[in-house]
């Protein structure tokens, strides 16, 4: 999500606006020629930047609170992230063959 909108809508909007700018520049007299490879590279770079920013996994640390949404008619909850348990020592199998 970026600005509260899914990443595909942001990239699609950019492509439409950018395409309109390219068409307007091409329609001017004298026409400005923009190679398709340049247009594609700019679009792909913008898409990669949006994907990098918008598709970050959510991160929570111990002690952070988060909201749990439930179906309508039921109360919503707020929970706190607990500290992870200590790592347990591995058990050794006494009958293991070397």
Phi, psi and omega in degrees: 000141179218122185058031179077009180239150177296153183299324182294328177289323179295313181294319179297318178297317178299316181297321180293313181295316180296320177297320178295320178297318179296318180295318179297317178296325179288335182274348180292155177252124354289149183295138176267123182264122178244117181299141181300327180297322178293316179299315180296320180294319179294317178298317179294321179295317178297317178299320179293321179294316179297318179298321180293319183281312190280335186258030176288140178290145178293141180237137176231141177250165178301131180097346178287146177256151177215157183260140177249114180272136180242167178301158181301145181094349179243152182287146172277156184238158172234129183235163179242139179288126180276159175289143182292149178292156178294146179296139179270150178284141179292145178272147180257129179282117183291339182265013183291139179266134183280000000 
